[in-house]
Amino acid sequence: MNHALFDLLERLDAARIHYMLGRHRAESILVSVTLVGQRIEIDVFRDGHLEISRFLGTEDIEGGTELVDDIIARATD
């Protein structure tokens, strides 16, 4: 029996695309992929369906330490 998670990981492996696995929700496994210009979050659920979020960007340098300070301050407000 195949499962969507293993099918996805095999496809990423075959394409030599690095990924990380995480578990942030009880009902799914998160596969995080970072490629040039995009970050992809793929939630794979027990029933085999996928939910994919893709974040596109230019990868321009936006700041230094002050930007990290600002991001942390906004996240903790």
Backbone as CSV, one residue per row, in Angstrom:
resi,resn,N_x,N_y,N_z,CA_x,CA_y,CA_z,C_x,C_y,C_z
1,MET,0.843,-1.187,0.000,0.000,0.000,0.000,0.884,1.246,0.000
2,ASN,0.666,2.119,-0.938,1.397,3.375,-1.009,0.655,4.435,-0.220
3,HIS,1.414,5.420,0.213,0.800,6.569,0.876,1.357,7.821,0.222
4,ALA,0.547,8.861,0.175,0.931,10.116,-0.472,2.228,10.680,0.099
5,LEU,2.469,10.510,1.399,3.700,11.037,1.998,4.918,10.360,1.386
6,PHE,4.901,9.046,1.322,6.046,8.325,0.762,6.202,8.589,-0.733
7,ASP,5.096,8.680,-1.441,5.158,9.010,-2.868,5.811,10.378,-3.071
8,LEU,5.410,11.356,-2.267,5.977,12.703,-2.367,7.470,12.685,-2.058
9,LEU,7.866,12.022,-0.966,9.283,11.983,-0.591,10.123,11.293,-1.656
10,GLU,9.605,10.247,-2.247,10.334,9.563,-3.317,10.515,10.471,-4.532
11,ARG,9.495,11.250,-4.856,9.605,12.179,-5.992,10.623,13.271,-5.699
12,LEU,10.607,13.808,-4.474,11.582,14.841,-4.103,13.001,14.265,-4.104
13,ASP,13.153,13.059,-3.563,14.470,12.406,-3.574,14.978,12.209,-4.995
14,ALA,14.115,11.730,-5.873,14.512,11.477,-7.261,14.941,12.767,-7.954
15,ALA,14.299,13.874,-7.586,14.641,15.175,-8.170,15.799,15.841,-7.442
16,ARG,16.304,15.179,-6.399,17.410,15.698,-5.579,17.059,17.050,-4.953
17,ILE,15.827,17.160,-4.495,15.347,18.365,-3.819,15.363,18.106,-2.320
18,HIS,16.094,18.951,-1.598,16.202,18.824,-0.147,14.890,19.223,0.506
19,TYR,14.536,18.532,1.567,13.322,18.850,2.315,13.538,18.539,3.789
20,MET,12.680,19.076,4.610,12.671,18.777,6.036,11.258,18.374,6.423
21,LEU,11.162,17.452,7.355,9.869,17.005,7.849,9.605,17.619,9.215
22,GLY,8.353,17.960,9.448,7.959,18.509,10.736,6.557,18.057,11.087
23,ARG,6.231,18.248,12.327,4.880,17.886,12.771,4.395,19.009,13.673
24,HIS,3.562,19.872,13.125,3.055,21.028,13.854,1.563,20.908,14.123
25,ARG,0.926,19.977,13.450,-0.502,19.723,13.625,-0.673,18.219,13.809
26,ALA,-1.572,17.834,14.690,-1.757,16.406,14.988,-2.217,15.609,13.782
27,GLU,-2.893,16.262,12.849,-3.500,15.531,11.741,-2.655,15.489,10.468
28,SER,-1.419,16.049,10.496,-0.628,16.055,9.262,0.866,16.063,9.540
29,ILE,1.623,15.733,8.497,3.078,15.848,8.482,3.407,16.995,7.540
30,LEU,4.304,17.890,7.965,4.702,19.023,7.149,6.003,18.694,6.423
31,VAL,5.995,18.845,5.109,7.200,18.713,4.297,7.570,20.123,3.854
32,SER,8.716,20.618,4.326,9.170,21.975,4.000,10.256,21.894,2.931
33,VAL,10.058,22.642,1.859,10.990,22.660,0.732,11.395,24.106,0.487
34,THR,12.689,24.344,0.299,13.172,25.674,-0.044,13.935,25.590,-1.352
35,LEU,13.479,26.357,-2.332,14.133,26.453,-3.629,14.462,27.920,-3.877
36,VAL,15.269,28.201,-4.857,15.604,29.578,-5.168,14.322,30.341,-5.480
37,GLY,14.065,31.391,-4.721,12.913,32.244,-4.960,11.598,31.763,-4.395
38,GLN,11.610,30.620,-3.691,10.341,30.150,-3.131,10.565,29.216,-1.939
39,ARG,9.599,29.256,-1.056,9.531,28.330,0.068,8.181,27.644,-0.037
40,ILE,8.176,26.330,0.120,6.960,25.554,-0.089,6.687,24.745,1.172
41,GLU,5.452,24.809,1.640,5.008,24.004,2.774,3.933,23.045,2.269
42,ILE,4.184,21.755,2.420,3.248,20.734,1.961,2.778,19.950,3.181
43,ASP,1.513,20.100,3.520,0.927,19.309,4.592,0.337,18.048,3.983
44,VAL,0.783,16.899,4.479,0.279,15.615,4.007,-0.567,15.009,5.127
45,PHE,-1.815,14.722,4.819,-2.758,14.239,5.814,-2.868,12.720,5.781
46,ARG,-3.354,12.160,6.863,-3.499,10.711,7.023,-4.281,10.092,5.858
47,ASP,-5.302,10.812,5.387,-6.128,10.272,4.295,-5.469,10.430,2.927
48,GLY,-4.266,11.034,2.893,-3.506,11.142,1.657,-3.658,12.449,0.905
49,HIS,-4.570,13.327,1.349,-4.693,14.586,0.607,-3.586,15.557,1.040
50,LEU,-3.252,16.445,0.137,-2.186,17.423,0.345,-2.763,18.823,0.377
51,GLU,-2.183,19.674,1.215,-2.467,21.104,1.194,-1.122,21.799,1.049
52,ILE,-1.008,22.639,0.007,0.283,23.235,-0.334,0.194,24.749,-0.273
53,SER,1.174,25.338,0.428,1.325,26.795,0.447,2.686,27.109,-0.143
54,ARG,2.706,28.088,-1.033,3.963,28.474,-1.670,4.183,29.961,-1.459
55,PHE,5.375,30.315,-1.031,5.733,31.702,-0.746,6.840,32.102,-1.704
56,LEU,6.558,33.089,-2.536,7.500,33.533,-3.550,8.195,34.813,-3.106
57,GLY,9.445,34.961,-3.497,10.179,36.162,-3.139,11.375,36.363,-4.044
58,THR,11.997,37.514,-3.891,13.135,37.862,-4.736,14.469,37.488,-4.115
59,GLU,14.474,37.164,-2.835,15.685,36.847,-2.082,16.628,38.041,-1.965
60,ASP,16.097,39.255,-2.135,16.897,40.445,-1.920,17.221,40.591,-0.439
61,ILE,18.375,41.147,-0.135,18.728,41.439,1.251,17.899,42.635,1.693
62,GLU,17.156,42.467,2.786,16.246,43.507,3.246,16.748,44.239,4.480
63,GLY,17.777,43.754,5.116,18.264,44.421,6.316,19.290,43.568,7.023
64,GLY,19.581,43.984,8.246,20.556,43.270,9.071,19.950,42.960,10.420
65,THR,20.743,43.159,11.454,20.313,42.845,12.812,19.042,43.574,13.195
66,GLU,18.905,44.805,12.736,17.712,45.581,13.085,16.442,44.935,12.533
67,LEU,16.546,44.279,11.398,15.376,43.599,10.833,14.996,42.381,11.681
68,VAL,15.998,41.641,12.149,15.722,40.506,13.034,15.053,41.004,14.305
69,ASP,15.571,42.083,14.875,14.977,42.677,16.091,13.513,43.057,15.834
70,ASP,13.246,43.655,14.690,11.889,44.077,14.349,10.949,42.880,14.174
71,ILE,11.432,41.841,13.506,10.612,40.631,13.295,10.270,39.991,14.634
72,ILE,11.243,39.888,15.525,11.008,39.283,16.831,10.050,40.142,17.657
73,ALA,10.245,41.457,17.610,9.372,42.353,18.372,7.926,42.256,17.886
74,ARG,7.716,42.197,16.581,6.356,42.086,16.042,5.722,40.747,16.381
75,ALA,6.531,39.705,16.426,6.008,38.370,16.710,5.626,38.208,18.179
76,THR,6.227,39.005,19.043,5.966,38.866,20.468,5.004,39.908,21.003
77,ASP,4.501,40.774,20.146,3.527,41.795,20.575,2.177,41.181,20.820
